[in-house]
Amino acid sequence: MKKQQLVVMQLRFIISQLMSGMRKDQRAMKRWIIAANLGCNLSLKQLKNICDEGKMSKEDFAAALRSHLTAVDAMKSPEITAARSLSRRKK
């Protein structure tokens, strides 16, 4: 993941936290969905909590989860996977 994308993802999460604190729950939820779509694990956890509370449909959560998994898979590259396997072998 590029550094710029990581910063955008983190900012989306922070903004959604602030919106939630100001009781703008719908706006916060939209931003958590966007951050989850970019691969943010914390946003996905927050969306799961919202879904468990019944404030979000299970279908919407499932869509966010699929997008999150797609983003995480896209961040994986063969080079990174090979490097990690080599570093594990050395230990």
Biopython code that builds the backbone (N, CA, C, O; Angstrom):
import numpy as np
from Bio.PDB.StructureBuilder import StructureBuilder

atoms = [
    (1, "MET", "N", (0.848, -1.176, 0.000)),
    (1, "MET", "CA", (0.000, 0.000, 0.000)),
    (1, "MET", "C", (0.888, 1.232, 0.000)),
    (1, "MET", "O", (1.877, 1.304, 0.730)),
    (2, "LYS", "N", (0.529, 2.178, -0.810)),
    (2, "LYS", "CA", (1.295, 3.406, -0.868)),
    (2, "LYS", "C", (1.059, 4.213, 0.403)),
    (2, "LYS", "O", (0.009, 4.123, 1.040)),
    (3, "LYS", "N", (2.062, 4.999, 0.747)),
    (3, "LYS", "CA", (1.985, 5.797, 1.966)),
    (3, "LYS", "C", (0.800, 6.755, 1.910)),
    (3, "LYS", "O", (0.127, 6.965, 2.919)),
    (4, "GLN", "N", (0.541, 7.328, 0.759)),
    (4, "GLN", "CA", (-0.566, 8.269, 0.605)),
    (4, "GLN", "C", (-1.909, 7.570, 0.852)),
    (4, "GLN", "O", (-2.791, 8.132, 1.500)),
    (5, "GLN", "N", (-2.062, 6.353, 0.338)),
    (5, "GLN", "CA", (-3.300, 5.602, 0.559)),
    (5, "GLN", "C", (-3.487, 5.260, 2.030)),
    (5, "GLN", "O", (-4.603, 5.296, 2.547)),
    (6, "LEU", "N", (-2.397, 4.931, 2.696)),
    (6, "LEU", "CA", (-2.461, 4.623, 4.115)),
    (6, "LEU", "C", (-2.907, 5.845, 4.916)),
    (6, "LEU", "O", (-3.720, 5.720, 5.831)),
    (7, "VAL", "N", (-2.395, 6.998, 4.588)),
    (7, "VAL", "CA", (-2.767, 8.233, 5.271)),
    (7, "VAL", "C", (-4.248, 8.542, 5.042)),
    (7, "VAL", "O", (-4.954, 8.929, 5.973)),
    (8, "VAL", "N", (-4.711, 8.372, 3.820)),
    (8, "VAL", "CA", (-6.129, 8.622, 3.510)),
    (8, "VAL", "C", (-7.010, 7.678, 4.312)),
    (8, "VAL", "O", (-8.027, 8.100, 4.863)),
    (9, "MET", "N", (-6.638, 6.423, 4.386)),
    (9, "MET", "CA", (-7.411, 5.444, 5.137)),
    (9, "MET", "C", (-7.464, 5.819, 6.619)),
    (9, "MET", "O", (-8.528, 5.763, 7.236)),
    (10, "GLN", "N", (-6.332, 6.198, 7.184)),
    (10, "GLN", "CA", (-6.293, 6.581, 8.591)),
    (10, "GLN", "C", (-7.112, 7.845, 8.850)),
    (10, "GLN", "O", (-7.801, 7.943, 9.865)),
    (11, "LEU", "N", (-7.036, 8.806, 7.937)),
    (11, "LEU", "CA", (-7.818, 10.033, 8.104)),
    (11, "LEU", "C", (-9.316, 9.757, 8.036)),
    (11, "LEU", "O", (-10.089, 10.345, 8.792)),
    (12, "ARG", "N", (-9.727, 8.876, 7.145)),
    (12, "ARG", "CA", (-11.143, 8.502, 7.065)),
    (12, "ARG", "C", (-11.617, 7.932, 8.398)),
    (12, "ARG", "O", (-12.706, 8.260, 8.870)),
    (13, "PHE", "N", (-10.796, 7.081, 9.000)),
    (13, "PHE", "CA", (-11.167, 6.488, 10.284)),
    (13, "PHE", "C", (-11.261, 7.555, 11.368)),
    (13, "PHE", "O", (-12.210, 7.563, 12.152)),
    (14, "ILE", "N", (-10.292, 8.447, 11.415)),
    (14, "ILE", "CA", (-10.285, 9.507, 12.433)),
    (14, "ILE", "C", (-11.489, 10.427, 12.266)),
    (14, "ILE", "O", (-12.129, 10.793, 13.252)),
    (15, "ILE", "N", (-11.803, 10.801, 11.033)),
    (15, "ILE", "CA", (-12.955, 11.668, 10.774)),
    (15, "ILE", "C", (-14.244, 10.982, 11.212)),
    (15, "ILE", "O", (-15.123, 11.619, 11.793)),
    (16, "SER", "N", (-14.356, 9.697, 10.938)),
    (16, "SER", "CA", (-15.568, 8.978, 11.343)),
    (16, "SER", "C", (-15.676, 8.901, 12.857)),
    (16, "SER", "O", (-16.782, 8.968, 13.395)),
    (17, "GLN", "N", (-14.558, 8.761, 13.556)),
    (17, "GLN", "CA", (-14.585, 8.775, 15.016)),
    (17, "GLN", "C", (-15.086, 10.128, 15.534)),
    (17, "GLN", "O", (-15.892, 10.190, 16.462)),
    (18, "LEU", "N", (-14.600, 11.196, 14.925)),
    (18, "LEU", "CA", (-15.033, 12.537, 15.332)),
    (18, "LEU", "C", (-16.524, 12.743, 15.063)),
    (18, "LEU", "O", (-17.240, 13.299, 15.895)),
    (19, "MET", "N", (-16.977, 12.295, 13.910)),
    (19, "MET", "CA", (-18.396, 12.434, 13.565)),
    (19, "MET", "C", (-19.266, 11.658, 14.543)),
    (19, "MET", "O", (-20.337, 12.118, 14.938)),
    (20, "SER", "N", (-18.804, 10.496, 14.925)),
    (20, "SER", "CA", (-19.554, 9.684, 15.874)),
    (20, "SER", "C", (-19.642, 10.402, 17.217)),
    (20, "SER", "O", (-20.687, 10.381, 17.869)),
    (21, "GLY", "N", (-18.570, 11.024, 17.623)),
    (21, "GLY", "CA", (-18.563, 11.781, 18.873)),
    (21, "GLY", "C", (-19.504, 12.974, 18.837)),
    (21, "GLY", "O", (-20.005, 13.405, 19.876)),
    (22, "MET", "N", (-19.748, 13.509, 17.644)),
    (22, "MET", "CA", (-20.668, 14.643, 17.493)),
    (22, "MET", "C", (-22.095, 14.163, 17.228)),
    (22, "MET", "O", (-22.969, 14.964, 16.897)),
    (23, "ARG", "N", (-22.330, 12.857, 17.374)),
    (23, "ARG", "CA", (-23.659, 12.253, 17.186)),
    (23, "ARG", "C", (-24.158, 12.336, 15.743)),
    (23, "ARG", "O", (-25.365, 12.381, 15.503)),
    (24, "LYS", "N", (-23.249, 12.356, 14.802)),
    (24, "LYS", "CA", (-23.613, 12.313, 13.383)),
    (24, "LYS", "C", (-23.334, 10.897, 12.906)),
    (24, "LYS", "O", (-22.412, 10.653, 12.127)),
    (25, "ASP", "N", (-24.156, 9.968, 13.393)),
    (25, "ASP", "CA", (-23.893, 8.550, 13.201)),
    (25, "ASP", "C", (-23.947, 8.103, 11.748)),
    (25, "ASP", "O", (-23.135, 7.275, 11.335)),
    (26, "GLN", "N", (-24.882, 8.627, 10.965)),
    (26, "GLN", "CA", (-24.981, 8.206, 9.565)),
    (26, "GLN", "C", (-23.756, 8.633, 8.766)),
    (26, "GLN", "O", (-23.247, 7.871, 7.944)),
    (27, "ARG", "N", (-23.289, 9.847, 9.009)),
    (27, "ARG", "CA", (-22.079, 10.320, 8.314)),
    (27, "ARG", "C", (-20.866, 9.510, 8.750)),
    (27, "ARG", "O", (-20.015, 9.155, 7.934)),
    (28, "ALA", "N", (-20.797, 9.224, 10.041)),
    (28, "ALA", "CA", (-19.679, 8.432, 10.557)),
    (28, "ALA", "C", (-19.685, 7.046, 9.926)),
    (28, "ALA", "O", (-18.637, 6.530, 9.536)),
    (29, "MET", "N", (-20.871, 6.443, 9.827)),
    (29, "MET", "CA", (-20.961, 5.109, 9.257)),
    (29, "MET", "C", (-20.514, 5.104, 7.793)),
    (29, "MET", "O", (-19.841, 4.170, 7.357)),
    (30, "LYS", "N", (-20.879, 6.127, 7.039)),
    (30, "LYS", "CA", (-20.457, 6.209, 5.644)),
    (30, "LYS", "C", (-18.936, 6.266, 5.547)),
    (30, "LYS", "O", (-18.340, 5.630, 4.678)),
    (31, "ARG", "N", (-18.321, 7.017, 6.424)),
    (31, "ARG", "CA", (-16.864, 7.139, 6.387)),
    (31, "ARG", "C", (-16.169, 5.871, 6.867)),
    (31, "ARG", "O", (-15.094, 5.534, 6.372)),
    (32, "TRP", "N", (-16.771, 5.157, 7.832)),
    (32, "TRP", "CA", (-16.218, 3.872, 8.236)),
    (32, "TRP", "C", (-16.298, 2.877, 7.079)),
    (32, "TRP", "O", (-15.386, 2.075, 6.879)),
    (33, "ILE", "N", (-17.391, 2.933, 6.319)),
    (33, "ILE", "CA", (-17.522, 2.049, 5.156)),
    (33, "ILE", "C", (-16.436, 2.363, 4.132)),
    (33, "ILE", "O", (-15.818, 1.452, 3.580)),
    (34, "ILE", "N", (-16.205, 3.639, 3.880)),
    (34, "ILE", "CA", (-15.166, 4.026, 2.920)),
    (34, "ILE", "C", (-13.800, 3.548, 3.401)),
    (34, "ILE", "O", (-13.027, 2.992, 2.620)),
    (35, "ALA", "N", (-13.497, 3.760, 4.682)),
    (35, "ALA", "CA", (-12.203, 3.334, 5.222)),
    (35, "ALA", "C", (-12.076, 1.809, 5.178)),
    (35, "ALA", "O", (-11.004, 1.287, 4.870)),
    (36, "ALA", "N", (-13.152, 1.099, 5.480)),
    (36, "ALA", "CA", (-13.118, -0.367, 5.409)),
    (36, "ALA", "C", (-12.877, -0.818, 3.978)),
    (36, "ALA", "O", (-12.157, -1.789, 3.743)),
    (37, "ASN", "N", (-13.478, -0.114, 3.014)),
    (37, "ASN", "CA", (-13.278, -0.441, 1.600)),
    (37, "ASN", "C", (-11.828, -0.229, 1.177)),
    (37, "ASN", "O", (-11.367, -0.835, 0.210)),
    (38, "LEU", "N", (-11.117, 0.622, 1.891)),
    (38, "LEU", "CA", (-9.701, 0.856, 1.608)),
    (38, "LEU", "C", (-8.797, -0.132, 2.343)),
    (38, "LEU", "O", (-7.585, -0.148, 2.128)),
    (39, "GLY", "N", (-9.397, -0.964, 3.220)),
    (39, "GLY", "CA", (-8.616, -1.982, 3.916)),
    (39, "GLY", "C", (-8.371, -1.718, 5.385)),
    (39, "GLY", "O", (-7.520, -2.376, 5.982)),
    (40, "CYS", "N", (-9.078, -0.786, 5.990)),
    (40, "CYS", "CA", (-8.872, -0.441, 7.397)),
    (40, "CYS", "C", (-9.578, -1.453, 8.309)),
    (40, "CYS", "O", (-10.805, -1.553, 8.306)),
    (41, "ASN", "N", (-8.797, -2.191, 9.078)),
    (41, "ASN", "CA", (-9.351, -3.201, 9.985)),
    (41, "ASN", "C", (-10.171, -2.580, 11.114)),
    (41, "ASN", "O", (-11.209, -3.121, 11.495)),
    (42, "LEU", "N", (-9.714, -1.460, 11.646)),
    (42, "LEU", "CA", (-10.439, -0.809, 12.741)),
    (42, "LEU", "C", (-11.828, -0.359, 12.302)),
    (42, "LEU", "O", (-12.787, -0.465, 13.066)),
    (43, "SER", "N", (-11.936, 0.136, 11.091)),
    (43, "SER", "CA", (-13.236, 0.553, 10.579)),
    (43, "SER", "C", (-14.161, -0.644, 10.421)),
    (43, "SER", "O", (-15.354, -0.557, 10.709)),
    (44, "LEU", "N", (-13.616, -1.744, 9.969)),
    (44, "LEU", "CA", (-14.429, -2.946, 9.822)),
    (44, "LEU", "C", (-14.931, -3.426, 11.182)),
    (44, "LEU", "O", (-16.079, -3.855, 11.301)),
    (45, "LYS", "N", (-14.091, -3.358, 12.197)),
    (45, "LYS", "CA", (-14.522, -3.730, 13.552)),
    (45, "LYS", "C", (-15.629, -2.804, 14.041)),
    (45, "LYS", "O", (-16.592, -3.253, 14.662)),
    (46, "GLN", "N", (-15.492, -1.526, 13.763)),
    (46, "GLN", "CA", (-16.513, -0.563, 14.176)),
    (46, "GLN", "C", (-17.834, -0.857, 13.466)),
    (46, "GLN", "O", (-18.898, -0.792, 14.082)),
    (47, "LEU", "N", (-17.769, -1.179, 12.182)),
    (47, "LEU", "CA", (-18.975, -1.522, 11.434)),
    (47, "LEU", "C", (-19.621, -2.795, 11.980)),
    (47, "LEU", "O", (-20.846, -2.910, 12.008)),
    (48, "LYS", "N", (-18.796, -3.748, 12.411)),
    (48, "LYS", "CA", (-19.343, -4.968, 13.001)),
    (48, "LYS", "C", (-20.097, -4.637, 14.282)),
    (48, "LYS", "O", (-21.174, -5.180, 14.528)),
    (49, "ASN", "N", (-19.541, -3.755, 15.093)),
    (49, "ASN", "CA", (-20.223, -3.336, 16.320)),
    (49, "ASN", "C", (-21.552, -2.658, 16.003)),
    (49, "ASN", "O", (-22.557, -2.904, 16.670)),
    (50, "ILE", "N", (-21.552, -1.811, 14.989)),
    (50, "ILE", "CA", (-22.777, -1.117, 14.582)),
    (50, "ILE", "C", (-23.810, -2.136, 14.097)),
    (50, "ILE", "O", (-24.997, -2.013, 14.402)),
    (51, "CYS", "N", (-23.365, -3.123, 13.354)),
    (51, "CYS", "CA", (-24.268, -4.160, 12.853)),
    (51, "CYS", "C", (-24.831, -4.980, 14.012)),
    (51, "CYS", "O", (-26.016, -5.314, 14.021)),
    (52, "ASP", "N", (-23.987, -5.301, 14.985)),
    (52, "ASP", "CA", (-24.429, -6.054, 16.153)),
    (52, "ASP", "C", (-25.472, -5.283, 16.968)),
    (52, "ASP", "O", (-26.357, -5.879, 17.582)),
    (53, "GLU", "N", (-25.355, -3.946, 16.965)),
    (53, "GLU", "CA", (-26.318, -3.104, 17.673)),
    (53, "GLU", "C", (-27.632, -2.962, 16.903)),
    (53, "GLU", "O", (-28.615, -2.455, 17.442)),
    (54, "GLY", "N", (-27.650, -3.407, 15.651)),
    (54, "GLY", "CA", (-28.849, -3.327, 14.835)),
    (54, "GLY", "C", (-29.019, -2.010, 14.100)),
    (54, "GLY", "O", (-30.093, -1.730, 13.568)),
    (55, "LYS", "N", (-27.971, -1.199, 14.065)),
    (55, "LYS", "CA", (-28.040, 0.099, 13.387)),
    (55, "LYS", "C", (-27.616, 0.011, 11.930)),
    (55, "LYS", "O", (-27.661, 1.002, 11.202)),
    (56, "MET", "N", (-27.203, -1.179, 11.506)),
    (56, "MET", "CA", (-26.755, -1.405, 10.132)),
    (56, "MET", "C", (-27.247, -2.780, 9.723)),
    (56, "MET", "O", (-27.205, -3.717, 10.521)),
    (57, "SER", "N", (-27.710, -2.912, 8.494)),
    (57, "SER", "CA", (-28.208, -4.211, 8.050)),
    (57, "SER", "C", (-27.052, -5.174, 7.830)),
    (57, "SER", "O", (-25.920, -4.770, 7.566)),
    (58, "LYS", "N", (-27.365, -6.443, 7.945)),
    (58, "LYS", "CA", (-26.343, -7.463, 7.732)),
    (58, "LYS", "C", (-25.880, -7.481, 6.281)),
    (58, "LYS", "O", (-24.728, -7.809, 5.996)),
    (59, "GLU", "N", (-26.776, -7.129, 5.367)),
    (59, "GLU", "CA", (-26.410, -7.084, 3.949)),
    (59, "GLU", "C", (-25.396, -5.979, 3.689)),
    (59, "GLU", "O", (-24.442, -6.170, 2.934)),
    (60, "ASP", "N", (-25.605, -4.811, 4.320)),
    (60, "ASP", "CA", (-24.654, -3.712, 4.161)),
    (60, "ASP", "C", (-23.301, -4.070, 4.764)),
    (60, "ASP", "O", (-22.256, -3.749, 4.198)),
    (61, "PHE", "N", (-23.324, -4.738, 5.918)),
    (61, "PHE", "CA", (-22.065, -5.158, 6.539)),
    (61, "PHE", "C", (-21.356, -6.185, 5.663)),
    (61, "PHE", "O", (-20.135, -6.137, 5.511)),
    (62, "ALA", "N", (-22.116, -7.110, 5.090)),
    (62, "ALA", "CA", (-21.518, -8.129, 4.221)),
    (62, "ALA", "C", (-20.863, -7.482, 2.999)),
    (62, "ALA", "O", (-19.787, -7.900, 2.572)),
    (63, "ALA", "N", (-21.512, -6.467, 2.444)),
    (63, "ALA", "CA", (-20.934, -5.758, 1.293)),
    (63, "ALA", "C", (-19.639, -5.053, 1.688)),
    (63, "ALA", "O", (-18.663, -5.072, 0.938)),
    (64, "ALA", "N", (-19.635, -4.427, 2.874)),
    (64, "ALA", "CA", (-18.421, -3.754, 3.355)),
    (64, "ALA", "C", (-17.307, -4.772, 3.605)),
    (64, "ALA", "O", (-16.139, -4.510, 3.316)),
    (65, "LEU", "N", (-17.677, -5.928, 4.142)),
    (65, "LEU", "CA", (-16.688, -6.978, 4.397)),
    (65, "LEU", "C", (-16.076, -7.488, 3.101)),
    (65, "LEU", "O", (-14.862, -7.675, 3.020)),
    (66, "ARG", "N", (-16.904, -7.714, 2.090)),
    (66, "ARG", "CA", (-16.375, -8.167, 0.794)),
    (66, "ARG", "C", (-15.419, -7.138, 0.198)),
    (66, "ARG", "O", (-14.361, -7.494, -0.321)),
    (67, "SER", "N", (-15.793, -5.863, 0.273)),
    (67, "SER", "CA", (-14.919, -4.805, -0.260)),
    (67, "SER", "C", (-13.616, -4.731, 0.516)),
    (67, "SER", "O", (-12.549, -4.521, -0.061)),
    (68, "HIS", "N", (-13.708, -4.906, 1.828)),
    (68, "HIS", "CA", (-12.521, -4.881, 2.685)),
    (68, "HIS", "C", (-11.575, -6.021, 2.299)),
    (68, "HIS", "O", (-10.373, -5.807, 2.147)),
    (69, "LEU", "N", (-12.113, -7.222, 2.142)),
    (69, "LEU", "CA", (-11.278, -8.363, 1.781)),
    (69, "LEU", "C", (-10.640, -8.195, 0.409)),
    (69, "LEU", "O", (-9.496, -8.598, 0.196)),
    (70, "THR", "N", (-11.378, -7.601, -0.513)),
    (70, "THR", "CA", (-10.827, -7.326, -1.841)),
    (70, "THR", "C", (-9.658, -6.352, -1.751)),
    (70, "THR", "O", (-8.634, -6.536, -2.409)),
    (71, "ALA", "N", (-9.816, -5.312, -0.931)),
    (71, "ALA", "CA", (-8.747, -4.320, -0.767)),
    (71, "ALA", "C", (-7.523, -4.939, -0.116)),
    (71, "ALA", "O", (-6.395, -4.657, -0.522)),
    (72, "VAL", "N", (-7.730, -5.781, 0.890)),
    (72, "VAL", "CA", (-6.605, -6.424, 1.570)),
    (72, "VAL", "C", (-5.881, -7.368, 0.619)),
    (72, "VAL", "O", (-4.651, -7.412, 0.609)),
    (73, "ASP", "N", (-6.631, -8.124, -0.181)),
    (73, "ASP", "CA", (-6.006, -9.016, -1.158)),
    (73, "ASP", "C", (-5.224, -8.243, -2.214)),
    (73, "ASP", "O", (-4.175, -8.697, -2.672)),
    (74, "ALA", "N", (-5.733, -7.082, -2.598)),
    (74, "ALA", "CA", (-5.051, -6.270, -3.603)),
    (74, "ALA", "C", (-3.730, -5.724, -3.082)),
    (74, "ALA", "O", (-2.818, -5.450, -3.863)),
    (75, "MET", "N", (-3.621, -5.563, -1.758)),
    (75, "MET", "CA", (-2.389, -5.038, -1.168)),
    (75, "MET", "C", (-1.277, -6.073, -1.145)),
    (75, "MET", "O", (-0.103, -5.729, -1.011)),
    (76, "LYS", "N", (-1.646, -7.338, -1.274)),
    (76, "LYS", "CA", (-0.651, -8.402, -1.252)),
    (76, "LYS", "C", (0.006, -8.495, -2.626)),
    (76, "LYS", "O", (-0.667, -8.445, -3.655)),
    (77, "SER", "N", (1.297, -8.627, -2.623)),
    (77, "SER", "CA", (2.013, -8.787, -3.884)),
    (77, "SER", "C", (2.909, -10.020, -3.776)),
    (77, "SER", "O", (3.291, -10.410, -2.673)),
    (78, "PRO", "N", (3.243, -10.626, -4.887)),
    (78, "PRO", "CA", (4.116, -11.815, -4.851)),
    (78, "PRO", "C", (5.480, -11.513, -4.236)),
    (78, "PRO", "O", (6.060, -12.366, -3.563)),
    (79, "GLU", "N", (5.986, -10.319, -4.460)),
    (79, "GLU", "CA", (7.294, -9.957, -3.924)),
    (79, "GLU", "C", (7.266, -9.896, -2.399)),
    (79, "GLU", "O", (8.182, -10.376, -1.730)),
    (80, "ILE", "N", (6.197, -9.296, -1.858)),
    (80, "ILE", "CA", (6.091, -9.182, -0.399)),
    (80, "ILE", "C", (5.910, -10.558, 0.227)),
    (80, "ILE", "O", (6.503, -10.852, 1.265)),
    (81, "THR", "N", (5.107, -11.387, -0.387)),
    (81, "THR", "CA", (4.883, -12.730, 0.124)),
    (81, "THR", "C", (6.181, -13.533, 0.120)),
    (81, "THR", "O", (6.470, -14.248, 1.079)),
    (82, "ALA", "N", (6.960, -13.419, -0.947)),
    (82, "ALA", "CA", (8.237, -14.132, -1.033)),
    (82, "ALA", "C", (9.223, -13.626, 0.016)),
    (82, "ALA", "O", (9.932, -14.417, 0.639)),
    (83, "ALA", "N", (9.266, -12.330, 0.207)),
    (83, "ALA", "CA", (10.177, -11.754, 1.197)),
    (83, "ALA", "C", (9.815, -12.205, 2.608)),
    (83, "ALA", "O", (10.695, -12.501, 3.415)),
    (84, "ARG", "N", (8.529, -12.258, 2.900)),
    (84, "ARG", "CA", (8.102, -12.698, 4.233)),
    (84, "ARG", "C", (8.440, -14.165, 4.465)),
    (84, "ARG", "O", (8.851, -14.544, 5.562)),
    (85, "SER", "N", (8.270, -14.980, 3.449)),
    (85, "SER", "CA", (8.579, -16.398, 3.618)),
    (85, "SER", "C", (10.079, -16.610, 3.819)),
    (85, "SER", "O", (10.484, -17.485, 4.585)),
    (86, "LEU", "N", (10.904, -15.815, 3.136)),
    (86, "LEU", "CA", (12.352, -15.908, 3.325)),
    (86, "LEU", "C", (12.758, -15.473, 4.728)),
    (86, "LEU", "O", (13.612, -16.103, 5.351)),
    (87, "SER", "N", (12.151, -14.398, 5.228)),
    (87, "SER", "CA", (12.516, -13.932, 6.570)),
    (87, "SER", "C", (12.074, -14.923, 7.641)),
    (87, "SER", "O", (12.727, -15.037, 8.678)),
    (88, "ARG", "N", (10.977, -15.640, 7.408)),
    (88, "ARG", "CA", (10.544, -16.653, 8.372)),
    (88, "ARG", "C", (11.473, -17.857, 8.386)),
    (88, "ARG", "O", (11.670, -18.483, 9.427)),
    (89, "ARG", "N", (12.036, -18.176, 7.245)),
    (89, "ARG", "CA", (12.951, -19.320, 7.154)),
    (89, "ARG", "C", (14.248, -19.060, 7.914)),
    (89, "ARG", "O", (14.852, -19.984, 8.458)),
    (90, "LYS", "N", (14.675, -17.785, 7.949)),
    (90, "LYS", "CA", (15.929, -17.436, 8.595)),
    (90, "LYS", "C", (15.830, -17.520, 10.121)),
    (90, "LYS", "O", (16.845, -17.661, 10.803)),
    (91, "LYS", "N", (14.627, -17.434, 10.646)),
    (91, "LYS", "CA", (14.454, -17.447, 12.116)),
    (91, "LYS", "C", (14.565, -18.798, 12.677)),
    (91, "LYS", "O", (14.444, -18.974, 13.889)),
]
sb = StructureBuilder()
sb.init_structure("model")
sb.init_model(0)
sb.init_chain("A")
sb.init_seg("    ")
for serial, (resi, resn, name, xyz) in enumerate(atoms, 1):
    if name == "N":
        sb.init_residue(resn, " ", resi, " ")
    sb.init_atom(name, np.array(xyz, "f"), 0.0, 1.0, " ", f" {name:<3s}", serial, name[0])
structure = sb.get_structure()
